[in-house]
Amino acid sequence: MAEKSLIEWTDATWNPWHGCIKVSPGCKNCYMYRGKQRYGKDPRTIIRSRTTFYDPLRWSEPRLIFACSWSDWFIKDADTWRPDAWNVIRATPQHTYQILTKRAERIAQSLPEDWGSGWPNVWLGVSIESQDYIFRKEILRAAPARIRFISAEPLLGPVDFGDLKGIQWLITGGESGPKARPMNPDWARSIRRQCAKSKVAFFHKQNGGRKLIDGTWGGRILDGLTWDAMPRIRPALS
């Protein structure tokens, strides 16, 4: 059985490969880099996992699974392994996979041939940490998917998302760790209002910082409440 993830918006994590290359400012204080360096490993070396690649095949109970929490699903270095990973997803329709990337420009070329309008058990998402990376939203909106989502974490500045048609879910969160850059709560409030206007599910993961509050970095309370909305459409088993 999968272990419960510490990430608030998923049930479990799955890392068929690990290691990554930083591509934008949101990567600056990456937790994976800290974890790898703590054990004397080079975080820039991308390695296929010998122990976790086929884990979902062993998990019988349906799970929300965040894929590649220690890498990027669409990283070029994993091109030879990705077809096998797609096969794992294809063989486990009881699970719902959340695939989040900063490499939006590689989505179209990396989808399986039978993707069609999107597999029922896959959500596609992009990270947008500041206004400079809003182009990732447009690439995501052009990609066929049953559920599309945006993670604005670590949120490094105000973001005007504009047209959110075709986006079902939006996550905000402040950066965590010893060198965390502060998040202005007004940035998250603005995104919450944009979501309400566009009827997009809004999830505030954490306020960020260097201090744990009730088990979360900086706590999860925003204006006296927690914000835990998820997409209304849960893909059916097929």
N, C-alpha and C positions, 0 to 999 in steps of 0.2 A: 504493500500500500504506500502511496506517496505521502511524504511528510508535509505537514501544513506549512505553507509558505508564510514568511514574515511580511510579504508584500500585501497590503490591505485589499487590493482589488483582484486577487487571484487565489486559487486554492493550492496550487503546486507550481514548482518551476522544473523545467527540463532543459538540460544543456547537452545536446548531442555533440557540440564542440565548444571550446572556450578559448579565450584570448581575443583581443580586438585592437584596432588601430583608431586613435582619436581622430575625429573628423570635424568637430565644431566646438564652440566654447562650452556647451553643456557637458562635454566629456572631460573637462579640465581636472575635476576632482573625483573621477570615476571610482566607485567602490570596488569594482573588480580589480583595478590597478592596485589599490591599497591591499586587497586580499592576496593577490599574487606576490606582490613585493614583500609582504610579511613573511612569506615562506621561501623567499629567495628565487622566485620564478619570474621569467620575463613575460609581462602581460601582453606584449606585442606579438608573441608567438602563438599562432592559431593552431590548435591541436584537436583532432577528433577524439572524443572521449571513448576510452576502452571499457568503462564501467556503466555509463548512464545512457548510451545511445538508444538502446531499445527499452528503456524503463517503462514508457507508457503501455507497451504491450503486456506488461505484468500487472497493470493497475486496472482492476475490473470495475470498480465503482466510478461513475462519471465524475470528472473533475474539470474545473477551469484551469488550464495549464498555460503559464507564461513561458514561451519558448525562447531560449537563448538569453537568459538573464545575465550571463557572463560573456556574451559576445553579441553578434548581430546576425540574424537569420540570413540576410542578403549579402554578407561580406563576401568579396570575390574569392578569398582564400578557401571558402567552404564549397565552391561550385561543384567539386567532384563528389562531395558527401551529401549535398542537399537532396538529390533525387531519392536516395535511400531514406533520408529523414521524411520527405514527403510520403514515402511508402508507409512509414510508421503512422503518420497522421491518417492516411487513407484506410489503414487497417484498424483504426480505433475510433469509429464514429460515435462511441459513447462519450468521448471527451470533447471539450471545446478548447481550441488552441488560440491563444492571444499572441500574435506575431507583431512585434514592435520594432521599428527600424529608424535609423538616421540616414540610411542609404536608399531613400525613396526612388532615386533615379534608376535603381537596379530591380525594382519590383517587377515590372512588365516582362523583362527578359528572363526572370528566374521562376516564374510560375509554371506549374506542371501543365502538360499538354491537355489534360482533361479538366482543367480548372473551370472552363465555361464562365458562368456568371458568378462564380465563387463557390467553394465547397461549403456545405451547410455547417461544418464544425470548425471553421476558421474565421477569426476576426483579424483584419489587417489594420495596423496603426502606424503612425509616424510620430517622432518626437519633434516638438517645436519649442525651443527654449526662449526665443526672442523673436521680434518682428523680422529680423534678418533672414529667418528660415521659414517664413510663411509659404514659400514656394513648395515646400513639402506637402502642404495641404492640397494644393492643386493637383500634384501628381497622384496623391492618394485618392482624390475624388474621381480621377480618371480611371482608376484601377477597379476592375470588377471584384466585388466582395459583398457578402451577406451583411456583415457589420464592419463599419469603418470607424476608427477611433483615433484621437489625438492625445498624446501625453505632453503636457506643458510642465515638464519637470526635468531638471531643476529650472524653475521659472526665474529668469534672469532680468526680466524687464516687462513693461506693459506690452500686451499683444492685442491688436485689433484683427480678429479672424475674418471679418467681412462675411461673405456668404458661406454659411455652414450647411447648405443643402447637401445631402448625401453623407453627412457625418452623424453618427448615432450616439457617440459617447465622447466626453472630454474630461481628462484628468488634470488636476493642478497639484503642484507640490513644491515645497522649498527644498533647497539642497541641504544635505546632512554631512556630518563628518568634521574632522578637526580644522579644515580650511573652508568651511561652508560659507558661501556668499549669501548675504541676507536676502530674503524675499519680502517685498512690501505687500502687506495683506490687501492693499487696494488693487494690486495687479490681479489677484485671485478673485476679488469681488467683481471687477470689471468682466472677467471671463464668465463668472457665474451669471451675470446679467445677460451677457451675449447668449449663453446657453438657454436661459429662460425665454428669451425673445425668439430663438430659433427652435425651441422645443427639443433641445439636445440634452441627454442625461449628463448631469454634472457630478463629478466625484472629486472631493478635495482630500488628497492623500495625507499631507502633513504640512506643517508650517515651516519645518526645516530648522537648522541650527545645530548646535553642538550638545544640546541637552535633551535627554529623554524625558518626556512627559506622558505618563500613562502608557509607556511602552512604545511611543512613537516620537521621532525626532521633532521637537518643538510642539508636539501635541497636534491634535486633529481639529480642535474647535476653531471655527471661524464664525464670528458674530453670534456666539452662544450656542451654535449647533454643529453637528457633524453632517457632512454632505456625502451620501453614499449611493447616489442613483446609479443604476446600471442600465444598459440598453434594454428596451422593452421586449425586443424580439430575441428569444433564445432559440438558436438553431435546433431543429428536431433531429433525432437520430435517423440515419438513413442506411 
